[in-house]
Amino acid sequence: GWLFRRVMACGRRSGDSKRQVILFILCFCVCQSGAETLRYSLPEEMERDSFVANIAKDLGVPVSQLAARKARVVSEGSDQLFRLDQNTGVLTAKESLDREEICPQSDTCALVFKIFLENPLQLIRGEVEIRDVNDNSPVFPETEMVLKILETASPGSRFPLESAQDKDVGSNGLLNYSLGSNPHFSLDFGTGKDGVKYVELVLQGQLDREEQGELNLLLNAIDGGSPPRSGTAQVRIVVLDANDNVPVFDREVYEVRLAENSPPGQLVVRVAAADPDEGSYGKVRYAFTQTSERSRQLFRLNPDTGEIRVAGNLDFEEAKTHKMVVRATDGGELSAHCKVEVEVLDMNDNAPEIALTSLTASIPEDAPPRTVVALFSVRDRDSGDNGRTECSIDGDLPFSLTPTFDNYYELRTNAALDRESTAQYNITITATDWGTTRLSSRENIFVQISDVNDNPPEFTQEIYTMSVTENNSPMLRIGSMNATDADAGKNARVNYALVRQEGKEQPEVSVNAENGDVYILRPLDYEKVRAFEVSVRANDGGSPPLSAQALLRVVVRDENDNAPVVLHPPPDSSAAGELVPRWAPSGYLVAKVVAVDADAGQNAWLSYELAKATEPGLFRVGLHSGEVRTARAVTERDAPRQRLVVLVRDRGQPPRSATASLAVALVDGFSEAHLRVSEEAPAADPDGPLTLYLIASLACVSALFLATAVAAVVVKVRRARRSETETLPTFPTIATESSAGSLPRSYLYDVCFAAGTVNSEFRFLRPLFPCFPAELPPGPGEQRSSVCSQDVANLGEGDG
């Protein structure tokens, strides 16, 4: 304490707080290395909460540090006898202490306690000696003692008396005896070699039974206390008739070694005394005398045979030896005495006791190795190797035990912890002694591992693909994204947010920050946006937060929201007409209705049907090609002017449709038509641009033919490879990628044009290449020029 105060004063004079801390640690280490046990004394029977010592003053520690370092006192054993006030540093007794109850078998009574200081950990040993006070009077085992003495006893004969018992010790113990005045006996008392006090009657003069057959004496026992206490007993002496032989023991002292916990009834020793007299004078009976009450409870003496057997539970930890005096009395009331000394041998009958002193219930998972988790002590009440202990931890756990001092152990971590793999440890500490038959005890310590934000969120998928039908309602939920975090508490609380990229438009979706639900903010149009991708970030609630990203791909599904649009004939030309010669046979191509649908898939698959006609039986329309052909040969009875209405319908649900109107003129020959047209328009130059157009068209057709042939070979090879693995049907590439929606067939081309005269007529027979509808404008001087063409023909099909 003096050294601590000097160091702290030096630190204050220096004014440097860091130096003061260093000096304090140095002082603490010096004090720890050379500290002695604190010793105090306290009279017994003091009142409850009696003052014992000022710990703060004796240790030289400021009172404020006692509370700051959580000072506490722990007594050895299960009973906590002292209390430490952290605010004053005063050590008091929790209750009145009775030395005779606490230390019944010892002349000195010292209670050991330990003072624990934390941050840093410090352990101080202390002892409190319980001083004896004279609170017990000497007590004789019997209030009346009867001695039968033969009248022939010679002067100087000695007769042992029952000794008084005083629970006090030292000067307060039994000190002296006194005997009432009488002419026959005196009193002699002293202490034997074994330290046991004895008292005897000494015969001073010859007894005469006929003169006085009985004597009554008052025996008084006095202790050495101040004031002294005393106890009395009546000694009644019966004078017997002559019996000239007394019993004689074969040994004065019987020494026996007996293991503790010997079973009741086990023979300890057999004492024997012989008396040469005959009859009742030679019959000997045995009894205990000058023997403590505890020994009388543990041993039973057979009065006839002298056998001493175990009657109670012998405990080495309670008493290591037992001393008894046996009196042998014959029928003439003559007696002799012997001593029996029983040494109790220690057996390993006490398992170690584990006392937990300090425990940290929860430690973070990032705690460094060698972190102290708990402090405990181990005590074994046996002696020798039976009381020597060792400790271990059951199982393969990241903890270890470090012995400190005075049978204290520290439980420390010895490896990195991971709450995600093990959130709680049930540590079983086993303490085992070194006895021949080893005994052990266990103590379970539960240590909770607190979470640290060391795991980022993880999405269940790297890419989330969701679909939505176009023309959706605003704020439509289309799915959910999910991320999990292996941490706990707020470290595992996941929030979702879109990753916004600079320079890009605001995304069409929104993600719920709490549960990851994905919503479409506004209606989408498949014809404008067919798919888009955004990144979503998941952040946990740790500090600092950890995050992960996943890709969200939204696919827009088509809806049948577009009706077919007729490209040919133009919807704004109500006078569009086609010329059909009277000699046209059945299947003659009149015209082709071309329509497209802005939708996709089956919503863009178009079908054609004849909705209305002047002569319903004269014409027919290809269901998928839109080709208008004659259903039979034209006759003279057919009206020269025919009007057709073609219905174009897609396959959506519900389907949408459009109509196309065609005007057909039945003519006897193309010359007649030419004359009618020439009346309305001036003739064109026969060497006009039409010839140039024809040459360009022939070049394009030749190139397309070569490209189509190569493409057909490539497609067939790919289909042959795919047929080995694919089982689902596939649609033609043109049908899925083109928005035209019509499925054309191959057919005969009839190209009719006029260049001012009727002598320029050409007929192109069946082409082997696909082409698209086209209409050539009239050349200079031409009355009318028309080109009848068809879409791409299905490979392998013939024309009608």
C-alpha positions in Angstrom: 0.0 0.0 0.0 2.9 2.4 0.9 4.5 1.6 -2.5 1.2 2.2 -4.4 0.7 5.6 -2.7 4.2 6.7 -3.5 3.9 5.7 -7.1 0.6 7.5 -7.5 2.0 10.6 -5.9 4.9 10.5 -8.2 2.5 10.2 -11.2 0.5 13.2 -10.0 3.6 15.3 -9.6 4.7 14.4 -13.1 1.3 15.4 -14.6 1.7 12.7 -17.3 -1.4 10.4 -17.2 0.3 7.8 -19.4 3.3 7.7 -17.1 1.0 7.3 -14.2 -0.7 4.3 -15.8 2.6 2.7 -16.5 3.8 3.2 -12.9 0.5 1.8 -11.6 0.9 -1.4 -13.7 4.5 -1.7 -12.5 3.4 -1.2 -8.9 0.6 -3.8 -9.4 3.1 -6.4 -10.7 5.5 -5.7 -7.8 2.7 -6.0 -5.3 1.5 -9.2 -7.0 4.9 -10.8 -6.9 5.6 -10.0 -3.2 2.2 -9.8 -1.6 1.6 -11.5 1.7 -1.5 -12.9 3.3 -3.7 -10.3 5.1 -4.2 -11.5 8.6 -6.9 -10.3 11.1 -8.4 -11.5 14.3 -12.0 -11.3 15.5 -13.5 -12.5 18.9 -16.1 -15.1 18.5 -19.8 -14.3 19.3 -19.5 -10.8 17.9 -22.7 -9.3 16.6 -23.8 -9.5 13.0 -22.0 -7.1 10.6 -19.2 -6.6 13.1 -16.2 -4.7 11.8 -13.2 -6.9 10.8 -10.8 -4.7 8.8 -10.5 -1.8 6.4 -9.4 -3.6 3.3 -8.9 -0.4 1.2 -6.6 1.1 3.9 -4.6 -2.1 4.3 -4.1 -2.6 0.6 -3.4 1.1 0.0 -6.1 1.2 -2.7 -8.4 4.2 -3.0 -12.0 3.3 -2.1 -13.2 4.5 -5.6 -11.0 1.7 -7.2 -12.7 -1.0 -5.2 -16.1 -0.2 -6.8 -14.5 0.4 -10.2 -12.7 -2.9 -10.2 -15.7 -4.8 -8.8 -14.0 -5.9 -5.6 -15.6 -8.8 -3.8 -14.7 -11.3 -1.1 -15.1 -15.1 -1.4 -14.8 -17.4 1.6 -13.5 -20.9 1.3 -16.2 -23.5 1.5 -19.8 -23.2 0.7 -20.7 -20.7 3.4 -19.9 -17.0 2.7 -19.0 -15.6 6.2 -17.8 -12.1 5.3 -19.1 -9.1 3.3 -17.0 -6.4 1.6 -18.6 -2.9 1.2 -17.2 -1.5 -2.1 -18.2 2.0 -1.1 -16.2 2.1 2.1 -13.7 -0.8 1.8 -14.8 -2.2 5.2 -14.8 -6.0 5.7 -17.6 -7.2 8.1 -18.8 -10.5 9.4 -22.2 -11.4 7.8 -23.3 -13.2 11.0 -22.2 -14.0 14.6 -19.4 -16.5 14.5 -19.2 -19.4 17.0 -15.6 -20.8 17.2 -16.8 -24.0 18.8 -19.2 -24.6 15.9 -16.8 -23.6 13.1 -13.6 -25.3 14.4 -14.8 -28.0 16.9 -11.6 -30.1 16.5 -9.0 -27.4 16.5 -7.3 -25.3 19.1 -6.8 -22.5 16.5 -9.5 -21.3 14.2 -8.5 -19.4 11.1 -11.0 -18.6 8.3 -9.5 -18.1 4.9 -11.0 -15.7 2.4 -9.9 -14.2 -1.0 -10.5 -10.7 -2.3 -11.0 -10.5 -6.1 -10.3 -7.4 -8.1 -11.1 -7.2 -11.8 -9.6 -5.1 -14.7 -6.9 -6.1 -14.2 -7.6 -9.4 -12.4 -6.0 -9.5 -8.9 -6.4 -12.1 -6.2 -5.5 -11.3 -2.5 -5.6 -14.0 0.2 -6.6 -13.2 3.7 -7.2 -15.0 7.0 -9.4 -14.1 10.0 -8.5 -15.8 13.3 -11.5 -16.4 15.4 -10.4 -15.7 19.0 -11.9 -17.8 21.7 -13.9 -16.2 24.5 -15.0 -17.8 27.7 -18.5 -18.6 26.7 -18.6 -22.3 27.8 -18.5 -23.7 31.3 -16.7 -27.0 32.0 -19.3 -29.9 31.9 -18.9 -33.3 33.4 -20.3 -36.2 31.3 -22.3 -37.3 34.3 -23.6 -35.2 37.2 -23.0 -38.1 39.5 -20.0 -40.5 39.4 -20.1 -43.7 41.5 -16.9 -45.4 42.6 -16.8 -48.7 44.4 -13.6 -49.1 46.3 -12.6 -52.1 48.2 -12.1 -51.5 51.8 -8.7 -53.1 51.6 -7.4 -50.6 49.2 -4.1 -49.4 50.3 -3.4 -45.7 50.9 -2.0 -44.0 47.8 -4.3 -45.9 45.5 -5.5 -43.9 42.6 -9.0 -43.9 41.0 -9.6 -42.1 37.7 -12.6 -39.8 37.5 -14.5 -38.6 34.4 -12.8 -35.5 33.2 -14.8 -32.4 32.6 -15.2 -31.2 29.0 -14.8 -27.5 28.1 -15.5 -26.4 24.5 -13.3 -23.3 25.0 -9.6 -23.5 24.2 -6.4 -22.0 25.5 -6.7 -20.0 28.7 -10.4 -20.2 28.5 -10.3 -24.0 28.6 -10.3 -26.3 31.6 -7.7 -25.2 34.1 -8.2 -26.7 37.6 -10.1 -29.1 39.8 -11.1 -28.9 43.4 -12.5 -31.4 45.8 -14.7 -30.9 48.9 -13.0 -31.3 52.2 -12.8 -34.9 53.5 -10.3 -37.0 55.5 -9.9 -39.9 53.1 -9.3 -38.6 49.6 -7.2 -36.0 47.9 -7.3 -34.8 44.2 -4.6 -35.2 41.7 -4.9 -33.9 38.1 -2.5 -33.2 35.3 -1.9 -33.6 31.5 -0.7 -36.9 30.1 1.9 -37.4 27.3 -0.9 -37.4 24.8 -2.0 -33.9 25.9 -5.2 -35.2 27.5 -6.0 -33.8 30.9 -6.9 -36.3 33.6 -8.2 -36.2 37.2 -7.8 -38.9 39.9 -8.8 -39.5 43.4 -5.9 -40.5 45.7 -6.7 -42.5 48.8 -5.1 -40.9 51.8 -6.1 -43.3 54.5 -7.5 -46.8 55.0 -11.2 -47.2 54.4 -13.5 -49.1 56.8 -16.8 -50.3 55.3 -18.1 -51.0 58.8 -17.4 -47.6 60.0 -18.6 -45.7 56.8 -19.9 -47.6 53.8 -20.5 -44.6 51.5 -18.8 -41.3 51.0 -20.2 -38.3 49.0 -17.7 -35.8 47.6 -18.2 -32.6 45.5 -15.9 -32.3 42.5 -15.5 -28.8 41.0 -14.0 -28.0 37.6 -12.8 -24.5 36.9 -11.6 -22.9 33.6 -9.1 -20.1 33.1 -11.4 -17.5 31.8 -12.0 -14.1 33.2 -14.3 -14.3 35.0 -13.8 -18.0 35.4 -16.6 -20.5 34.8 -17.0 -23.8 36.7 -19.0 -27.0 36.6 -19.6 -29.6 39.4 -20.3 -33.3 39.7 -21.2 -35.5 42.7 -18.7 -38.3 43.5 -20.3 -41.1 45.4 -17.9 -43.7 46.9 -19.2 -47.0 47.9 -16.9 -49.0 50.1 -16.9 -52.7 49.1 -16.1 -55.8 50.9 -12.7 -57.3 50.4 -11.9 -58.5 46.9 -8.2 -59.0 46.7 -7.7 -59.3 42.9 -8.4 -56.6 40.4 -8.8 -57.2 36.6 -5.5 -56.8 34.6 -5.4 -55.9 30.9 -3.0 -57.6 28.6 -1.9 -54.2 27.2 -2.1 -50.7 28.6 -2.6 -49.1 25.2 -4.3 -50.6 22.1 -3.3 -48.9 18.9 -5.4 -49.6 15.8 -5.3 -48.2 12.2 -8.8 -48.1 10.6 -9.8 -46.9 7.1 -12.4 -44.2 7.0 -15.9 -45.1 5.9 -15.5 -48.6 7.4 -18.9 -50.3 7.4 -20.9 -50.4 10.6 -20.3 -53.5 12.6 -16.7 -53.9 11.5 -14.4 -55.1 14.4 -11.9 -52.5 15.5 -10.2 -54.3 18.4 -10.9 -56.6 21.2 -9.7 -55.6 24.7 -9.2 -58.3 27.3 -8.7 -58.1 31.1 -8.1 -61.1 33.3 -9.2 -61.5 37.0 -8.0 -64.6 38.9 -10.8 -64.4 41.4 -13.6 -66.9 41.2 -17.3 -66.5 40.9 -18.7 -63.0 40.5 -15.4 -61.5 41.6 -13.7 -63.0 38.5 -16.3 -62.0 36.0 -15.2 -58.9 34.1 -17.4 -56.4 32.3 -16.2 -53.6 30.1 -17.4 -50.0 29.6 -16.1 -46.7 28.1 -14.8 -44.1 30.5 -13.1 -40.7 29.9 -14.3 -41.0 26.3 -15.9 -38.1 24.3 -19.4 -38.3 23.2 -18.5 -38.3 19.5 -16.3 -41.4 20.1 -19.1 -43.1 21.9 -21.3 -42.5 18.8 -18.8 -43.8 16.4 -17.8 -47.0 18.3 -19.7 -49.6 20.2 -18.2 -51.7 23.1 -19.5 -55.1 23.9 -19.6 -55.1 27.8 -19.2 -58.9 27.9 -16.6 -59.6 25.3 -14.6 -56.4 25.1 -15.1 -56.1 21.3 -15.1 -52.6 19.9 -16.9 -52.3 16.6 -17.7 -49.4 14.2 -21.1 -47.9 15.0 -21.1 -44.7 12.9 -19.5 -43.1 9.8 -15.8 -42.5 10.3 -14.6 -39.5 8.4 -10.9 -38.7 8.1 -11.7 -35.1 7.2 -13.6 -34.7 10.5 -11.1 -36.4 12.9 -7.9 -38.2 12.1 -7.6 -40.0 15.5 -10.0 -41.2 18.2 -8.9 -41.9 21.8 -10.9 -44.0 24.2 -10.5 -45.4 27.8 -12.0 -48.8 28.6 -12.7 -49.8 32.2 -12.8 -53.4 33.1 -14.8 -54.1 36.3 -15.1 -57.5 38.1 -18.0 -58.7 40.2 -16.5 -57.3 43.3 -16.5 -53.8 41.7 -12.8 -53.7 41.2 -11.7 -52.2 38.0 -8.7 -51.6 35.7 -8.3 -49.2 32.7 -6.7 -49.4 29.3 -6.4 -46.9 26.4 -7.6 -47.5 22.8 -6.2 -45.2 20.1 -7.7 -45.5 16.7 -5.9 -43.8 13.7 -8.3 -43.1 10.8 -6.7 -43.7 7.4 -7.7 -41.4 4.6 -9.6 -43.0 1.7 -10.4 -41.3 -1.6 -14.1 -40.7 -0.6 -14.4 -37.0 -1.6 -14.7 -35.9 -5.2 -13.2 -32.6 -6.1 -15.4 -29.5 -5.8 -15.5 -26.9 -8.5 -16.4 -23.4 -7.4 -17.1 -20.9 -10.2 -15.8 -17.4 -9.2 -16.2 -15.3 -12.4 -17.9 -16.0 -15.7 -18.3 -14.0 -18.9 -21.6 -15.1 -20.3 -21.1 -13.8 -23.8 -18.1 -13.0 -25.9 -17.9 -11.7 -29.5 -17.0 -14.1 -32.2 -14.0 -11.9 -33.2 -12.5 -12.1 -29.7 -8.7 -12.8 -29.9 -7.2 -16.0 -28.7 -6.3 -16.2 -25.0 -9.4 -14.2 -24.0 -10.4 -15.0 -20.4 -13.9 -16.5 -20.2 -14.2 -17.8 -16.6 -12.2 -18.2 -13.3 -12.9 -21.1 -11.0 -11.2 -23.0 -8.2 -11.0 -26.7 -7.4 -10.9 -28.1 -3.8 -10.6 -31.7 -2.6 -11.1 -32.4 1.1 -9.0 -35.6 1.0 -5.3 -35.5 1.7 -2.1 -36.6 -0.1 -2.7 -37.8 -3.6 -6.4 -38.3 -2.8 -6.6 -34.5 -2.5 -4.4 -33.7 -5.5 -6.5 -32.6 -8.5 -6.2 -31.9 -12.2 -8.7 -30.3 -14.6 -9.6 -30.9 -18.3 -12.2 -29.8 -20.8 -14.4 -32.5 -22.4 -14.4 -32.6 -26.2 -12.6 -30.8 -28.9 -13.5 -27.2 -28.2 -11.7 -23.9 -28.9 -11.0 -23.4 -25.2 -8.2 -24.2 -22.8 -7.5 -24.2 -19.1 -4.6 -22.2 -17.6 -3.7 -22.9 -13.9 -2.9 -19.8 -12.0 -2.3 -20.3 -8.3 -3.8 -21.8 -5.2 -5.9 -24.3 -7.2 -7.4 -21.6 -9.4 -7.8 -22.0 -13.1 -8.6 -19.6 -16.0 -10.8 -20.7 -18.9 -9.5 -19.0 -22.1 -10.1 -19.2 -25.8 -7.4 -20.8 -27.8 -8.7 -20.4 -31.4 -10.8 -18.1 -33.5 -14.6 -18.3 -32.9 -17.3 -18.4 -35.5 -20.9 -17.8 -34.4 -22.3 -19.0 -37.7 -20.9 -22.5 -37.1 -21.4 -22.6 -33.3 -23.5 -20.0 -31.5 -23.2 -21.4 -28.0 -20.7 -23.6 -26.3 -21.6 -26.0 -23.4 -18.2 -26.4 -21.8 -17.9 -29.3 -19.5 -15.0 -29.0 -17.0 -13.9 -32.2 -15.3 -11.8 -32.1 -12.1 -10.2 -35.5 -11.2 -8.1 -36.4 -8.2 -5.1 -38.6 -8.1 -6.4 -41.3 -5.8 -6.1 -45.0 -6.5 -9.7 -45.0 -7.4 -9.9 -41.7 -9.1 -13.0 -39.5 -8.3 -14.1 -36.7 -10.5 -16.8 -34.0 -10.7 -18.1 -31.9 -13.5 -19.2 -28.3 -14.0 -21.0 -27.1 -17.1 -20.3 -23.6 -18.3 -22.5 -22.0 -21.0 -20.8 -19.4 -23.2 -22.8 -17.5 -25.7 -21.0 -16.2 -28.9 -22.3 -12.8 -29.9 -22.5 -11.9 -33.6 -20.1 -9.7 -35.6 -21.0 -8.5 -39.1 -18.5 -10.8 -41.0 -20.9 -12.3 -43.6 -22.3 -10.3 -46.6 -25.8 -11.1 -47.9 -26.1 -13.8 -50.5 -28.7 -13.9 -53.2 -30.3 -17.3 -53.9 -29.7 -16.7 -57.6 -27.2 -14.7 -59.5 -29.7 -13.8 -62.2 -33.5 -13.4 -61.6 -35.6 -13.7 -64.7 -39.2 -12.4 -64.4 -41.8 -11.8 -67.0 -44.7 -9.4 -67.4 -47.4 -9.0 -70.0 -47.4 -5.7 -71.9 -50.0 -3.1 -71.1 -49.8 -4.1 -67.4 -51.3 -2.1 -64.6 -49.0 0.3 -62.7 -47.2 -1.0 -59.6 -47.8 -4.6 -60.6 -45.9 -7.2 -58.5 -44.1 -9.6 -60.8 -41.9 -11.6 -58.4 -39.5 -11.4 -55.5 -35.8 -11.4 -55.0 -34.4 -13.0 -51.9 -31.0 -12.6 -50.2 -30.0 -14.3 -46.9 -27.3 -13.3 -44.4 -25.7 -15.9 -42.1 -25.2 -13.3 -39.3 -27.8 -12.6 -36.6 -29.9 -9.6 -35.4 -29.4 -6.4 -37.2 -26.3 -7.8 -39.0 -28.7 -10.2 -40.8 -31.4 -7.6 -41.6 -31.3 -7.2 -45.4 -32.4 -4.2 -47.3 -32.8 -4.1 -51.1 -32.2 -1.2 -53.5 -31.7 -0.7 -57.2 -28.2 0.1 -58.4 -28.7 3.3 -60.4 -26.2 3.9 -63.2 -25.3 7.4 -64.3 -26.4 8.3 -67.8 -29.2 5.8 -68.0 -32.9 6.4 -67.8 -34.8 5.6 -64.7 -35.6 1.9 -64.6 -39.1 0.7 -65.1 -39.1 -1.4 -61.9 -39.0 -0.8 -58.2 -37.8 -3.2 -55.5 -39.4 -3.2 -52.0 -36.5 -2.5 -49.6 -37.9 -4.8 -46.9 -38.9 -8.0 -48.6 -37.4 -7.7 -52.1 -40.7 -7.7 -54.0 -40.3 -6.4 -57.6 -43.0 -4.1 -59.0 -43.4 -2.6 -62.5 -43.9 1.1 -62.2 -45.8 1.9 -65.4 -47.4 0.0 -68.3 -44.9 -1.5 -70.8 -45.2 -1.9 -74.6 -43.8 -5.1 -76.1 -43.4 -3.4 -79.4 -41.0 -0.8 -77.8 -39.3 -2.7 -75.1 -39.0 -6.5 -75.2 -36.6 -7.0 -72.2 -34.4 -5.0 -69.9 -31.9 -5.6 -67.1 -31.2 -3.8 -63.8 -28.8 -4.6 -60.9 -30.2 -5.0 -57.4 -28.0 -4.5 -54.3 -28.7 -6.2 -50.9 -27.2 -4.4 -47.9 -27.2 -5.8 -44.3 -27.7 -3.8 -41.2 -24.2 -4.1 -39.8 -21.7 -1.3 -39.2 -20.1 -1.0 -41.6 -22.7 -2.7 -43.8 -21.8 -5.5 -46.2 -23.6 -5.9 -49.6 -24.0 -8.2 -52.6 -25.5 -7.7 -56.1 -27.7 -9.7 -58.4 -29.0 -9.1 -61.9 -32.7 -8.7 -62.5 -33.9 -9.5 -66.1 -37.4 -8.5 -67.0 -38.9 -10.1 -70.1 -42.0 -8.4 -71.6 -44.6 -10.8 -73.0 -46.6 -9.9 -76.1 -50.3 -9.2 -75.9 -52.7 -9.1 -78.9 -53.1 -5.4 -78.8 -52.4 -4.7 -82.5 -54.9 -5.5 -85.3 -53.5 -6.7 -88.7 -52.6 -3.9 -91.1 -53.2 -4.5 -94.9 -50.3 -3.4 -97.0 -51.7 -4.6 -100.4 -54.1 -3.6 -101.7 -53.6 -0.2 -100.1 -56.4 0.5 -97.6 -56.8 4.1 -99.0 -57.3 2.9 -102.6 -60.9 1.9 -103.0 -60.6 1.6 -106.8 -57.7 -1.0 -106.7 -58.5 -3.4 -109.5 -57.2 -6.6 -110.9 -57.6 -7.9 -114.6 -58.5 -11.5 -115.1 -58.9 -12.9 -118.7 -62.0 -14.8 -119.6 -59.9 -17.7 -120.5 -58.4 -17.9 -116.9 -58.5 -21.5 -115.7 -59.2 -22.7 -112.2 -56.4 -21.7 -109.8 -55.5 -18.7 -111.7 -53.7 -16.1 -109.5 -55.7 -13.0 -109.4 -54.0 -11.0 -106.6 -52.3 -11.4 -103.3 -53.4 -9.7 -100.1 -50.4 -8.7 -98.0 -50.9 -7.9 -94.3 -48.7 -7.5 -91.3 -49.2 -7.5 -87.5 -47.0 -5.6 -85.1 -47.5 -8.3 -82.4 -45.3 -11.4 -82.0 -45.8 -15.2 -81.9 -49.3 -16.5 -82.6 -50.6 -13.0 -82.1 -49.0 -12.2 -85.4 -49.9 -15.4 -87.2 -52.4 -14.3 -89.9 -55.1 -16.2 -91.7 -57.1 -15.0 -94.7 -60.7 -15.8 -95.8 -63.1 -14.6 -98.3 -65.7 -12.6 -96.4 -67.8 -11.3 -99.3 -67.8 -11.7 -103.1 -70.0 -10.9 -106.1 -69.7 -14.5 -107.3 -68.9 -16.5 -104.1 -68.1 -19.6 -106.0 -65.7 -18.0 -108.6 -62.8 -17.0 -106.2 -61.0 -18.5 -103.2 -58.4 -17.1 -100.8 -55.3 -19.0 -99.5 -55.7 -19.5 -95.8 -52.1 -18.6 -95.0 -50.8 -17.0 -98.2 -53.5 -14.5 -98.8 -53.5 -15.4 -102.5 -56.7 -14.8 -104.4 -57.2 -17.4 -107.1 -60.1 -18.5 -109.3 -61.9 -21.4 -107.8 -63.2 -22.5 -111.2 -62.7 -21.5 -114.8 -64.2 -18.1 -115.8 -67.3 -18.4 -118.0 -69.1 -16.0 -120.2 -72.0 -15.9 -117.8 -69.8 -14.3 -115.0 -70.3 -10.6 -114.5 -67.5 -8.6 -115.9 -67.0 -6.7 -112.7 -66.4 -8.6 -109.4 -65.9 -7.1 -106.0 -64.2 -9.1 -103.2 -63.8 -8.4 -99.5 -61.0 -10.4 -97.8 -61.0 -10.8 -94.0 -57.5 -10.9 -92.4 -57.5 -12.3 -88.8 -54.7 -13.0 -86.3 -54.6 -15.9 -83.8 -54.6 -13.8 -80.6 -57.0 -14.2 -77.8 -59.3 -12.5 -78.5 -58.4 -12.3 -82.2 -58.2 -9.1 -84.1 -59.0 -8.6 -87.8 -58.9 -6.2 -90.8 -60.5 -6.3 -94.3 -59.2 -5.7 -97.8 -61.4 -4.8 -100.8 -60.5 -5.9 -104.3 -62.1 -5.0 -107.6 -61.7 -7.6 -110.3 -62.5 -7.0 -114.0 -63.1 -10.0 -116.3 -61.8 -9.1 -119.8 -61.6 -11.1 -123.0 -58.0 -10.2 -123.7 -55.3 -7.8 -122.5 -55.6 -5.8 -125.7 -59.1 -4.8 -124.8 -58.0 -3.7 -121.4 -55.1 -1.8 -123.0 -57.3 0.1 -125.3 -59.6 1.1 -122.4 -56.7 2.3 -120.5 -55.0 4.1 -123.4 -58.1 6.3 -123.9 -57.5 7.7 -120.4 -53.7 8.2 -120.5 -51.1 9.2 -123.2 -48.9 6.5 -124.6 -45.4 6.1 -123.1 -42.1 5.7 -124.7 -41.5 2.0 -125.4 -37.9 2.5 -124.4 -38.9 4.0 -121.1 -37.6 3.1 -117.6 -39.6 -0.2 -117.5 -37.0 -2.1 -119.4 -34.3 -0.8 -117.0 -36.4 -1.9 -114.1 -36.8 -5.4 -115.6 -33.1 -5.8 -116.1 -32.5 -4.8 -112.4 -35.2 -7.1 -111.2 -33.7 -10.1 -113.1 -30.3 -9.4 -111.5 -31.8 -9.3 -108.0 -33.8 -12.4 -108.6 -30.6 -14.3 -109.7 -28.7 -13.2 -106.6 -31.6 -14.1 -104.3 -31.8 -17.5 -105.9 -28.2 -18.3 -105.2 -28.5 -17.0 -101.6 -31.7 -19.0 -101.0 -30.0 -22.2 -102.3 -27.1 -21.8 -99.9 -29.4 -20.9 -97.0 -31.5 -24.0 -97.7 -28.5 -26.3 -97.4 -27.4 -24.7 -94.2 -30.8 -24.9 -92.7 -31.2 -28.5 -93.5 -27.8 -29.4 -92.0 -28.7 -27.5 -88.7 -32.1 -29.2 -88.5 -30.6 -32.6 -88.9 -28.2 -31.8 -86.0 -31.0 -30.4 -83.8 -33.4 -33.3 -84.4 -31.1 -35.5 -82.4 -31.6 -33.5 -79.2 -34.8 -31.5 -79.6 -38.2 -33.0 -79.1 -40.4 -29.8 -79.3 -41.6 -28.6 -82.7 -40.0 -25.4 -84.1 -41.5 -22.7 -86.2 -40.0 -21.5 -89.4 -37.5 -18.8 -89.0 -39.4 -16.5 -91.3 -42.7 -16.9 -89.4 -41.1 -16.0 -86.0 -38.8 -13.2 -87.1 -41.0 -11.5 -89.7 -44.0 -9.4 -88.8 -45.6 -10.0 -92.2 -47.6 -12.9 -90.8 -48.5 -14.5 -94.1 -47.3 -18.0 -95.2 -46.8 -17.8 -99.0 -46.7 -20.7 -101.5 -44.8 -21.0 -104.7 -46.9 -20.2 -107.7 -46.8 -19.1 -111.4 -45.9 -15.5 -112.1 -47.8 -13.7 -114.8 -46.3 -10.4 -115.5 -48.3 -8.1 -117.8 -47.1 -4.7 -118.9 -47.7 -2.4 -121.8 -45.3 0.0 -123.4 -47.6 1.8 -125.7 -48.3 -1.2 -128.0 -49.8 -4.6 -127.4 -46.9 -6.4 -129.0 -44.8 -6.4 -125.8 -46.1 -9.2 -123.7 -44.0 -11.6 -121.5 -44.9 -14.5 -119.3 -42.5 -15.7 -116.5 -43.1 -19.3 -115.6 -42.8 -20.9 -112.1 -39.8 -19.3 -110.3 -37.7 -21.3 -107.9 -36.9 -18.4 -105.5 -38.9 -16.4 -103.0 -39.8 -12.8 -103.6 -41.8 -10.0 -101.9 -44.8 -8.2 -103.2 -44.0 -5.3 -105.4 -45.8 -3.0 -107.8 -44.0 -1.2 -110.5 -45.1 2.3 -111.4 -46.4 2.9 -114.9 -43.8 4.0 -117.4 -43.9 7.0 -119.6 -46.7 6.7 -122.1 -48.2 3.6 -120.5 -51.8 3.4 -119.6 -51.2 0.9 -116.8 -48.6 -1.6 -115.7 -49.1 -4.2 -113.0 -46.8 -6.8 -111.5 -48.4 -9.6 -109.6 -46.1 -11.2 -107.1 -46.2 -13.4 -104.0 -44.3 -13.9 -100.6 -41.7 -16.5 -100.0 -43.0 -20.0 -100.9 -42.8 -22.9 -98.4 -40.1 -25.2 -99.5 -41.3 -28.5 -100.8 -45.0 -27.3 -101.5 -46.5 -27.1 -105.0 -48.7 -24.3 -106.0 -52.4 -24.4 -106.5 
